[in-house]
Amino acid sequence: MATFAKLKERVQEMNPGCDAKRLEEAFVYAKKRFDGLYHSSGETYVQHVLLAAMNLLDFHPDDNMIIAALLHS
């Protein structure tokens, strides 16, 4: 299961200068926005956006791309 803590840890390992506060603000907003919603796969939408963000890490994205993954619908 993907968690924000794991995502944040991996992002900070790849980019120590990342804006962790902005990432957290985006995640908090996503949790509120997608609360109670489910993706077509059956997982919660919050879990879906976390997995999308985690999958992007292989491409060494910047903060904006990670935030976009967290907020996409």
C-alpha positions in Angstrom: 0.0 0.0 0.0 1.3 3.4 -0.9 1.4 6.0 1.8 2.3 9.7 1.7 5.1 9.1 4.2 6.7 6.6 1.7 6.2 9.0 -1.2 7.7 11.9 0.7 10.7 9.8 1.8 11.5 8.7 -1.7 11.1 12.2 -3.1 13.4 13.7 -0.5 16.0 10.9 -1.2 15.9 11.8 -4.9 15.7 15.5 -4.4 16.8 16.8 -1.0 15.8 20.4 -2.0 12.2 19.5 -2.8 9.4 21.6 -1.3 8.1 19.0 1.1 5.6 21.5 2.5 4.0 22.0 -0.9 3.8 18.2 -1.4 2.1 17.8 1.9 -0.4 20.6 1.2 -1.2 19.0 -2.1 -1.8 15.6 -0.4 -4.0 17.1 2.3 -6.1 18.8 -0.4 -6.3 15.5 -2.4 -7.4 13.6 0.7 -10.2 16.2 1.3 -11.2 16.4 -2.4 -11.2 12.6 -3.1 -12.6 11.4 0.3 -15.1 8.7 -0.2 -14.4 8.3 -4.0 -13.3 5.1 -5.6 -11.3 4.6 -8.8 -12.6 2.2 -11.5 -10.0 -0.3 -10.2 -11.9 -0.5 -6.9 -9.2 1.2 -4.9 -9.8 4.5 -3.1 -9.1 7.5 -5.2 -6.5 8.7 -2.6 -4.7 5.4 -3.0 -4.8 5.7 -6.8 -3.2 9.2 -6.8 -0.5 8.1 -4.4 0.3 5.1 -6.6 0.4 7.4 -9.7 2.8 9.7 -7.9 4.9 6.7 -6.8 5.0 5.4 -10.4 6.4 8.7 -11.6 9.4 8.5 -9.4 11.2 6.3 -11.9 11.3 9.3 -14.2 12.8 11.6 -11.6 10.0 14.2 -11.7 10.1 17.6 -10.2 7.8 18.7 -7.4 5.2 20.1 -9.8 4.8 16.8 -11.6 4.3 14.9 -8.3 1.8 17.5 -7.2 0.0 17.1 -10.5 -0.2 13.3 -10.0 -1.6 13.8 -6.5 -4.3 16.2 -7.7 -5.3 14.6 -11.0 -8.8 13.2 -11.4 
